[in-house]
Amino acid sequence: MSETVGPPKIFDRALLRRRLRRAMSKGAPDFLMTRAADDLLDRLLTVKREFPRALDLGSPSAHFAQAVVASGRARPLRASGHAGDVIADEEAPPFAPGSFDLIVSGISLQWVNDLPGALAQARRMLAPDGLFLACLAGGASLVELRAAFAQAEEEITGGASPRVSPFVDVRDMGGLLQRAGFALPVADIDSFTLRYDSIFGLMKDLRAMGAANVLVKRSRKPLRRDMVARAAQIYAERFSDPDGRVRASFEIVWASGWAPHESQQKPAKPGSAMMSLEDAMKSSRASDA
């Protein structure tokens, strides 16, 4: 009998849930969730239709649920692995097909082991013409921190272990949405930079948010003091402003798509254009003459 091989285990999700639970109980910094929730509200207000059955899937705090309520939609059911109305794994949510008209997710899906599978699950749970709207950390997030630790560890130990999680690239997200079966997929990006007095302020915020390293292949050894000191030095040398403060890049990738429905706009079929490109170019040149 052949053995079914699942997706590779990239993240220690049990450790992630424990850290998020502890972070939320201690009042984790919420600047990322506040920014994302404000953006979510703006996006929802542009959609002129009702979503009576809504789900907040995996968001680490109540910010997204509150944004859905503020938009005038119904209070969404919150489901995540560490808190909410339903304790559920985002990779295997316990809801029937077509259960929701709206699914939102805030800065959570970057930690699933099988992102294509999670997107397919969200598509399955949507009723026809239902909307999926999510954001997750993007590939350019924390590039400075990644570079500083990689250089420091290479210099001190002669090798580097993964210290910062891999994040999705916005250029891949549209294809992932299509693969999951969404209609009218759209992916865009919110890039911004925060500044800290030093690398230590950034690391403190990440730990307080429960966003420290949860990679399965992370080193189990405590960070050496000399390595942290060298990383801080490299960070200050390479990524500081004239006033001495250091930069930290963040990227939020937004993904939206609809469950297919016959009322939705369809792309034109190949070859259905009334005028060929060559004729259009001739017409343009003639009008310019």
N, C-alpha and C positions, 0 to 999 in steps of 0.2 A: 504494500500500500504506500503510495507516494505521500510525502509529508508536505502540508501546505506551508509555504513560506510567506510570512507577512512582511510589512514594511520594516526597514531597519529601525532599531530603537536609538534615536538620536538624543532624546531628553529623558531624564529621570523624573517622570511626571509625579510619582509619589512624593519625591523631595520637593518638587515645585509646589504641589498642593499644600504641604506643610508650611513652606516658607510664605506663601501667599496668605494662608490663614493667619499666621503669626503677624505678618505685616499689616493686614487689615485690622487686626485686633489692637494694634499699637498706633493706629492713625498714620498710615503710610503717606508719604508725599504724593499729592494728586495732580501735579501740574500737567503731566501728560494726559491723564484721563479728562481733566477739565478742558484742555485744549481740544481733544478729540470729541468730547461730548458737545461742545459748542459747534463744532463743524458738523457733527451728526444732525443737530437741531436745524441748522441752516439747510442741509440737504433734504431733510424730511419736509420742511416747509415749502420746498419747491415742487413737491409731488402732491397734486390736487386729487387725492382719492382717500378712501377710508381703509384702515387696516384694523378691523375689530379684534383679530386674534394675533397677538404679537409675542415674540420670544426674544429674550436677551440671552445669547448663547456664550457662556464662558467669560464674560466681562468680569474683571477682578473686583469691581466695586459697583455701586448703584448708579454711577454717573450716567451710563447709557440708558438705563431704565427711566431715570428722571428726565432725560432729554426726550424720550419717546412720549412720556406723559405731557411734557411742556409743548410738544408739537400738536397736541389736541387728539392724539390717538389714545387707545385704551392702555391701561397699565399693563406692561408686558410681564409675562412669566419669566422669572430669572432662573437659569439653570447653569451650574458650573460644578467643578470638582471640589470646591472648598467652601462655597457659601451660596445662598439664594433660596428660592422657593422649592427647588428640586436639586438634590445633589446628584450630578450626572457628569459623565466624562464627555467632553466635546467630541472625542473621536468615535463615540458610540452612544449618541443621545437616545433616550428611551421613548421616542414619540412616533406615532403612526404617520404614514405618508399623508401629505396634504393637511397637516394639523394647523398650519399657521399661514397668515396672510403677509406677515412681516417678520423677518429674522434679522436682528442686529447683533454685532459682536465687536467689542472694543479691546484692542491691544491684548489679545489672547491667543489667536490662532498661530502666531509665530512659534509657539511652544508645542504644537501637535507634531507627532512623529510622521503622520501621513496627511499632509495638507490637501492633496487631491482627493483623498478619501473623505476628509472632513467637509470639503466643499460639496462633494457628491451627497453626503448626508444632509447638508443644509438644503440642497436642491430637492431632495426626496421629501423633506418635511414641509415644503412650501405647497400651498394650494395653487392651482392655475392662476397666472397673473399676479402671483405673490412676489414680493420684493426682498432681496437679500442685500444688506448693506453692512459692510464690515471694514475694520481697519486693523492693521498689524504693523509691527516694527519692520522697517525696510532695510535693505542691504547696506546703505551708507551710515546706518546708526552706529555710533561709537567707534568709528574707524580710527580715531586718534588713540583711544584706549587700547584697541587691538594691536595697533602698530607699536605703541610704547612697550607693552608687555612682551610682544614677540621679540623685539630687539633686545630687551633686557634679559630675557631668558636665554636667548641665543648666545649672548655675550658671556653669561655667567655659567650656564650648564652645557652649552654646546648644542642645544636642541630646544624645541618649543612645543608645549602642550596647549590644547585649545582652552582659551580663557574667556572668550566672548562668543555667544551663540551665533550661528549663521542665520541670516535673515533673508527673506524673499526679495527678489529684484522686481521692480514695478514692470519691467519689460516682459516678465514671465507671467504676470498675474492674469492678463487678458486671456492668454492661452489656457491657463488652468481653469478659469471660469467657463470657457467654451467646452473644455474637456468634461467638466462636471455637468454639463447640460443646460447651462443658463442661456437665456436669450438676451440680446442687447447688452452684452457685457461691457463694462467700463472700468478701467483702472487709472487712477491718478495719484499724485504724490504731494505731500506737505513736508517740505524740508525746512529746517530751522536750526539755529545754533544757540546753545546756552553757554554761559560763562561761569567759571568757578575760580575761587582763589587758588586752588591746586587740584591735583588729581584726587586727593583724599576727600574733598567735598563731593566730587562726582561718585566715588566709590561708596561713600556713606549713603548717598541718596539711592543708589542702586540696591544696596543691601536692605535699606529701609522699605523699599518697594517690593521686596521679595524677588528681585530680578538678578540676583547673583548667579554665578555659573551653575547650571543644572545639567550640563552635558554628561551623557553616560561615560564618555571617554575623558572626562576631566581628571586631572591629577588629584589623588586623594591626600597628597601631602600638603600640610599648611604652607601658605605663601612665605617664602623666606624674606626676612627683613631686608637683606641686601638687595634682593630682586625688586621688592616694592620701592626701595629707595632709588634704585637705578631707573626703574620705570617712571617714577615721579620726575627724576632729572631729565630724562629723555622727553617726557611730555612737555615739561616747561621749556626745553630748548627748541622743540619743533612746533609746538602748537600754542604758543602764548602770544598775547597782544602787547603793544608797547607799554601798557600799564601793569604788566606782569600777570594778569589773569589769563587762564587757559580756556580754550574753546572745546566744546563737546558737541559733535554733530548728531542730530536726530533726524529720522526720516519716518514718516507715517504713510504707509501705502494704503490707499482706499480702494475697495473692490465692491462693485455693485452689479447685480444681474437680476433678471426676472425669470420666474417659472413660465415656460412657454404657454401662450394662449393665442387663440385664433384672431383676437382683436388687435394684436400687436403689429407694429410696422414690420414688414418683411423686406430684406435686402432684395434688390433687383436681380433677376436671373441673368446669368452670363449670356450675352448675345441679344438681350431684350432692348437695348438702347435704340432709340429712333434715329440716331445719327452716329456714324462711325467717328472715331477719334480723328481720322484723317480729314473727313468732311468738316468736323468742328474746327480744326485748325485752319482749313482753307477759308471757312466762313469768318473766323476771327481776323485773318490777314486781310480779307476783303473789306471788312468794316473799318480796319485801321488805315486803309489806303486813302 
